[in-house]
Amino acid sequence: MVTMEPIAVGEHILVGVEVKLPKTTLLSISTSKGYIMCGALDVGLLNETLSDRGIIAARAVGVRTLPQLLAAPLESVTIEAGRLGVVPGMTGAEALLLML
């Protein structure tokens, strides 16, 4: 099952997506520029193989809900996200505000 829901971050409304798969759930919250995602995101692939796309994204591990994704410290970020000031250790919500 796929669920989309509005997610408030500061005064902004973003798009949260939850995809329930067998034995796992994929989570993402996106802005018009970039997104944060659960541990399924392959930051290395985005930085290396897909570097020409300039993808702004960050990954948090060990999260199971969209609120957890907002609150969790980021484990890794793409090069392009880093250029916006997104760094590992900041919360998902902090990163999303920089991606607006």
N, C-alpha and C positions, 0 to 999 in steps of 0.2 A: 504494500500500500504506500502511496505517495501523499504526503500532506504538505501544504503550503500555508504559512501563517504570517501575519504581520508581526514584526519584532521591533519594539521601541528601544532606541539607543539615543539617549539624550532627548532632543526634540525631534528626532528623525524616525521615520518608519521605514524599516528595511524588510527584505523578504527572507523568511526562514523556510528551509525545505528539510523534510525528514523522509527518508526512504527506508522502509522496513523490508529487510531481506532476511533469508533464513540465517539465523544465528548472529546477525549483526544489524546495525542501523547506521545509515549514512546521514550525516548532519551537515548543513551549510547555511550560512547567513551571508547575503550579498548586498553590495551597494552597486551603483552604476559603474564604478571603477574596478572593484575587486571583491574578494570574498575570504571568509575564514571557513575552515572545514575540520571535520574530525580526523582521526589518525589515518583514514584511508587515502588522504591526499598525499601524492608523491611529489614533494617539493623538489627533490633531485631531478626528476623527469622534467618538471617545469623549468628549472634553471639550466638544464643541459640540453636535452633533446628539443625542447620547445622554446628555447631562449629567444628566438626571433619573434615570438608573439608578445613578449613583454608582459607576462601575466602577473598581476598583483594578487597575491594570495598568502595565506598563513595557515598553519596547522596546529591544532591542540590535540593531545592524546588523552585517552582515558575518560572521554566524555560520553554520556549516554542520552543527554537531553539538550535542547536548544538553550535553556537557561545555563546549563553547565558550560556549554560552548562559549557563551558570552563571558562567563566569570573565570574560566580556566586560563592559566598562563600559556602563552604560545610556546610551542616546542621548536618550531622552525618557520622561516619566512622565505619568500622568494626574493631574488635580487631586486626586482622592481618594487616590492613592498618595502624593502629596506631603504630604498631611495626616498620613500615617503616618510621615513622615520619609524616604521614598524620594526620592532626588534623582539627576539625571543625573550620571554619572561613577562612581557606586558599582557594584559588581559585581552580577550577577544573583543570586548566592547571598546577598549582604548584603540585597538587596531582599526576597527570599523570606522571610528570617528576620523582617523587619519585617511581612510579610503574614500571619504565623501568628496 
